[in-house]
Amino acid sequence: MTIQFSIDADDFLTHQLFIASRSTRIQKKRRKSQVILPLIYVTLGLIALVQSSIFLAILFFMVAVLWYFIYPLWERQHYVKHYKEFIAENYKNRLGQMATVDFSDDFILAKDNVSESKVLTKGIKEICEIPSLILIKLTSGPSFVLPKNKIANCDSLQSFLQRLAHRLNIKYEVSETWEWK
């Protein structure tokens, strides 16, 4: 099965955000960032309360609550900005270029305007399907990023990949409700 498509910055951005959302290291960092500063402000508020500075205590408590609820919104946009800059710097030569990926039972052959790679299918770690992309994650680390809306025969590709995953006994995850949070 052969497919052709072009990939744009939004596809790479979605891929990066999906990987970040599944990274335990990044999840821990995001939770810590959301909780630690509010705890410091609550502690300062308690100290101010003990010292009978009610106004200062209320101010610290309000900042803690605001930080806890508003920081995740800011942080979400911060990640988007960071990855957009990363993509602009590192993938600028791949954006908008036509790529051809040839799938067989034994290997995947990918070609674009400057490179060609051949990967054995036994090197596939898992296949993830999110609303806009199909990601074929390799045991060596990188992934094939396949934008669903730019592939003419996406349904047959999905069927082929599901059969391949079953044959290789690897996970085929469908996360149709995934979104960056």
C-alpha positions in Angstrom: 0.0 0.0 0.0 1.4 3.4 -1.0 0.3 6.8 0.2 1.3 10.3 -0.6 0.8 13.4 1.4 2.4 16.7 2.5 2.9 17.6 6.1 2.6 21.0 7.6 3.5 22.8 10.8 0.2 22.0 12.5 0.7 18.3 11.9 4.1 18.4 13.5 2.7 20.6 16.3 -0.1 18.1 17.0 2.4 15.3 17.1 4.7 17.1 19.5 1.8 18.0 21.8 0.5 14.4 21.8 3.9 13.1 22.7 4.2 15.7 25.5 0.7 14.8 26.8 1.8 11.1 27.2 5.2 11.8 28.7 5.2 10.9 32.4 8.1 13.4 33.0 6.2 16.3 31.4 3.0 15.3 33.2 4.8 15.3 36.6 6.5 18.7 35.8 3.1 20.2 34.8 1.4 19.0 38.0 4.3 20.2 40.1 4.3 23.6 38.5 0.6 23.9 39.1 0.7 23.0 42.8 4.1 24.1 44.3 3.6 27.9 43.9 0.1 27.9 45.3 1.3 25.9 48.3 4.0 28.6 48.9 1.4 31.3 48.7 -0.9 29.4 51.1 2.0 29.0 53.5 2.7 32.7 53.3 -1.0 33.4 53.8 -1.1 31.3 56.9 2.0 33.1 58.2 0.3 36.4 57.5 -2.8 35.2 59.2 -0.9 34.1 62.3 0.7 37.6 62.4 -2.8 39.1 62.2 -2.4 40.6 58.8 -5.7 39.6 57.4 -5.5 41.7 54.2 -2.1 40.2 53.3 -3.4 36.7 54.1 -6.4 37.1 51.9 -4.2 38.4 49.1 -1.9 35.4 49.3 -4.8 33.0 49.3 -6.3 34.7 46.3 -3.1 34.5 44.4 -2.8 30.8 45.3 -6.3 30.1 44.0 -5.8 32.2 40.8 -2.4 30.5 40.1 -3.9 27.1 40.5 -6.7 27.7 38.1 -5.2 30.1 35.6 -1.6 28.8 35.3 -2.6 25.6 33.4 -4.2 27.8 30.7 -1.1 29.9 30.4 1.2 26.8 30.5 -0.8 25.1 27.7 -0.2 28.1 25.5 3.5 28.2 26.5 3.9 24.6 25.3 2.2 25.4 22.0 4.5 28.5 21.5 7.6 26.5 22.4 6.8 23.7 20.0 5.9 26.1 17.2 9.3 27.7 17.5 11.0 24.3 17.7 9.2 23.1 14.5 10.0 26.3 12.6 13.6 25.9 13.5 14.0 22.1 13.0 11.5 21.1 10.4 11.4 24.1 8.1 12.8 22.1 5.1 10.1 19.4 5.5 7.1 21.6 5.7 4.8 21.4 2.7 7.0 18.8 0.9 5.4 15.8 -0.7 6.2 12.5 1.0 5.6 8.9 -0.2 5.2 6.0 2.2 5.1 2.5 1.0 3.8 -0.1 3.4 4.3 -3.8 3.1 4.0 -6.7 5.6 7.8 -6.6 6.2 8.9 -3.0 5.9 8.0 0.6 5.6 9.7 2.7 2.9 9.4 6.5 3.3 10.7 9.0 0.8 10.6 12.8 0.6 12.5 15.4 -1.4 15.7 14.9 0.5 15.7 11.5 2.2 14.7 7.9 2.0 14.3 5.5 4.9 13.4 1.8 5.1 12.2 0.4 8.4 11.3 -3.2 9.2 7.8 -3.5 10.5 9.1 -5.4 13.5 10.7 -2.1 14.5 7.2 -0.6 15.2 6.5 -0.1 18.8 2.9 1.0 18.6 0.4 2.7 16.4 -1.7 5.6 17.7 -4.6 7.2 16.0 -5.8 10.6 17.2 -8.4 12.9 15.5 -6.1 14.4 12.9 -3.1 12.0 12.7 -1.9 8.4 12.6 1.4 8.0 14.5 3.5 5.0 13.9 6.0 5.0 16.8 9.2 3.1 16.3 11.3 1.3 18.9 14.3 3.4 17.9 12.4 6.6 19.0 11.1 8.6 16.1 7.6 8.3 14.6 6.0 8.4 11.2 3.4 11.2 11.2 0.6 10.6 8.8 -2.0 13.4 8.5 -5.4 11.7 8.0 -7.0 14.6 6.1 -4.3 14.6 3.5 -4.3 10.9 2.7 -6.7 9.9 -0.1 -7.4 6.3 1.0 -7.2 6.8 4.8 -9.8 4.1 5.6 -7.9 1.4 3.8 -4.7 2.6 5.5 -6.3 2.3 8.9 -7.5 -1.2 8.1 -4.1 -2.2 6.9 -2.4 -0.8 10.0 -4.9 -2.5 12.3 -4.2 -5.8 10.6 -0.4 -5.2 10.8 -0.6 -4.3 14.5 -2.6 -7.5 15.1 -0.1 -9.6 13.2 2.9 -8.0 15.0 1.1 -8.2 18.3 1.6 -4.5 19.0 -0.8 -1.9 20.4 -3.1 0.0 18.0 -4.6 2.8 20.1 -7.4 4.9 18.9 -7.8 8.2 20.9 -10.5 10.0 18.9 -11.2 12.4 21.7 -7.6 13.4 22.4 -7.0 17.1 22.6 -4.2 19.2 24.0 -5.0 20.2 27.6 
